[in-house]
Amino acid sequence: MHLKTNRYGKFVLDDKHTYTSTPLQAEEKNVVRAGAHILEPLEVLDDTIS
């Protein structure tokens, strides 16, 4: 799933749930894996960012 963060590094999922990433990823497109209870940021090659 591709999401764009705002200038604070926050993004919205399903137009109602707001999540925070890091300010280092502000105003960027990010790829995340959405599970039932977790959002996991991914790199381009589908590797988890640790």
PAVEX-258421 format. One line per field, with one value per atom (N, C-alpha, C): residue number from 1; residue in one letter; y, z, x. Coordinates in nm, 4 decimals. Layout:
vogu (NUM_...)
vexgu (A_...)
c2 (Y_...)
c3 (Z_...)
c1 (X_...)
This chain:
vogu (1_1_1_2_2_2_3_3_3_4_4_4_5_5_5_6_6_6_7_7_7_8_8_8_9_9_9_10_10_10_11_11_11_12_12_12_13_13_13_14_14_14_15_15_15_16_16_16_17_17_17_18_18_18_19_19_19_20_20_20_21_21_21_22_22_22_23_23_23_24_24_24_25_25_25_26_26_26_27_27_27_28_28_28_29_29_29_30_30_30_31_31_31_32_32_32_33_33_33_34_34_34_35_35_35_36_36_36_37_37_37_38_38_38_39_39_39_40_40_40_41_41_41_42_42_42_43_43_43_44_44_44_45_45_45_46_46_46_47_47_47_48_48_48_49_49_49_50_50_50)
vexgu (M_M_M_H_H_H_L_L_L_K_K_K_T_T_T_N_N_N_R_R_R_Y_Y_Y_G_G_G_K_K_K_F_F_F_V_V_V_L_L_L_D_D_D_D_D_D_K_K_K_H_H_H_T_T_T_Y_Y_Y_T_T_T_S_S_S_T_T_T_P_P_P_L_L_L_Q_Q_Q_A_A_A_E_E_E_E_E_E_K_K_K_N_N_N_V_V_V_V_V_V_R_R_R_A_A_A_G_G_G_A_A_A_H_H_H_I_I_I_L_L_L_E_E_E_P_P_P_L_L_L_E_E_E_V_V_V_L_L_L_D_D_D_D_D_D_T_T_T_I_I_I_S_S_S)
c2 (-0.1151_0.0000_0.1233_0.2176_0.3398_0.4523_0.5214_0.6318_0.7525_0.8721_0.9950_1.0593_1.0981_1.1637_1.3144_1.3798_1.5254_1.5820_1.7111_1.7724_1.7354_1.6684_1.6227_1.4738_1.4050_1.2625_1.1781_1.2376_1.1637_1.1271_1.0161_0.9750_0.9222_0.9215_0.8810_0.7551_0.6591_0.5340_0.5272_0.4978_0.4875_0.6167_0.7306_0.8622_0.8829_0.7989_0.8198_0.7837_0.7070_0.6660_0.7358_0.8128_0.8861_0.8139_0.7983_0.7310_0.8223_0.8008_0.8812_0.7955_0.8454_0.7826_0.8703_0.8862_0.9725_1.1029_1.2140_1.3390_1.3311_1.2350_1.2172_1.1721_1.1162_1.0707_1.1666_1.2910_1.3895_1.4214_1.4359_1.4705_1.3749_1.2475_1.1445_1.0369_0.9628_0.8453_0.7283_0.6564_0.5430_0.4190_0.3057_0.1780_0.1094_0.0691_0.0006_-0.1276_-0.2233_-0.3463_-0.3324_-0.3414_-0.3263_-0.4637_-0.4910_-0.6137_-0.5805_-0.6779_-0.6561_-0.5595_-0.5648_-0.4823_-0.4047_-0.4012_-0.3364_-0.2800_-0.1676_-0.1133_-0.1207_-0.1828_-0.2090_-0.1355_-0.0377_0.0314_-0.0612_-0.0508_-0.1375_-0.0547_-0.1155_-0.0554_-0.0986_-0.0492_-0.0781_-0.2271_-0.2978_-0.4396_-0.5279_-0.4679_-0.5390_-0.5938_-0.5241_-0.5583_-0.4659_-0.5175_-0.4369_-0.3395_-0.2151_-0.1163_-0.1326_-0.1509_-0.1687_-0.0508)
c3 (0.0000_0.0000_0.0000_-0.0876_-0.0993_-0.0282_0.0609_0.1353_0.1307_0.1277_0.1293_0.2666_0.3226_0.4531_0.4360_0.5407_0.5388_0.5860_0.6103_0.6467_0.7862_0.8644_0.9978_1.0013_0.8886_0.8830_0.9186_0.9171_0.9489_0.8203_0.8246_0.7102_0.7581_0.6681_0.7009_0.6223_0.6906_0.6289_0.6319_0.5200_0.5055_0.5423_0.5222_0.5484_0.6919_0.7884_0.9262_1.0316_0.9982_1.0955_1.0640_1.1603_1.1417_1.2139_1.1443_1.1995_1.1826_1.2661_1.2619_1.2210_1.1263_1.0926_1.1550_1.0915_1.1413_1.0622_1.1245_1.0484_0.9343_0.9405_0.8309_0.7026_0.7144_0.5973_0.5631_0.6092_0.5826_0.4340_0.3878_0.2490_0.1485_0.1805_0.0900_0.0718_-0.0372_-0.0568_0.0137_0.0930_0.1676_0.1328_0.1412_0.1186_0.2537_0.2888_0.4153_0.3920_0.4798_0.4805_0.5936_0.5613_0.6608_0.7046_0.8344_0.8930_0.9784_1.0513_1.1347_1.2493_1.3036_1.4196_1.4059_1.2867_1.2704_1.1294_1.1196_0.9912_0.9911_0.8873_0.8813_0.7621_0.7855_0.6724_0.5957_0.4631_0.3775_0.2885_0.2459_0.1445_0.0087_-0.0968_-0.2326_-0.2634_-0.2123_-0.2404_-0.1457_-0.0768_0.0143_0.1362_0.1774_0.2986_0.4103_0.5291_0.6415_0.6815_0.7084_0.7584_0.9081_0.9587_1.1033_1.1637)
c1 (0.0840_0.0000_0.0900_0.0627_0.1408_0.0666_0.1364_0.0765_0.1689_0.1117_0.1911_0.1776_0.2913_0.2908_0.2790_0.2302_0.2238_0.3569_0.3632_0.4916_0.5386_0.4540_0.4928_0.5257_0.5128_0.5397_0.4183_0.2999_0.1765_0.1044_0.0286_-0.0516_-0.1856_-0.2830_-0.4199_-0.4538_-0.5146_-0.5571_-0.7087_-0.7697_-0.9161_-0.9890_-0.9258_-0.9852_-1.0319_-0.9864_-1.0296_-0.9256_-0.8255_-0.7243_-0.5922_-0.5404_-0.4153_-0.3029_-0.1906_-0.0732_0.0470_0.1469_0.2680_0.3860_0.4629_0.5908_0.6985_0.8078_0.9139_0.9168_0.9529_0.9634_1.0652_1.1562_1.2513_1.1826_1.0614_0.9859_0.8722_0.8825_0.7771_0.7681_0.6446_0.6129_0.6753_0.6753_0.7261_0.6200_0.6322_0.5488_0.6153_0.5384_0.5893_0.5094_0.5729_0.5071_0.4949_0.3714_0.3490_0.2717_0.2927_0.2141_0.1137_-0.0152_-0.1202_-0.1689_-0.1544_-0.2061_-0.3269_-0.3766_-0.4942_-0.4650_-0.3442_-0.3118_-0.1824_-0.1244_0.0058_0.0203_0.0880_0.1313_0.2822_0.3361_0.4793_0.5395_0.6294_0.6911_0.7841_0.7815_0.8618_0.9526_1.0608_1.1462_1.0928_1.1529_1.1063_1.1116_1.2109_1.2265_1.1457_1.0458_0.9578_1.0330_1.1378_1.2109_1.1645_1.1486_1.1048_1.2149_1.1774_1.2720_1.2819_1.4022_1.4198_1.4911)
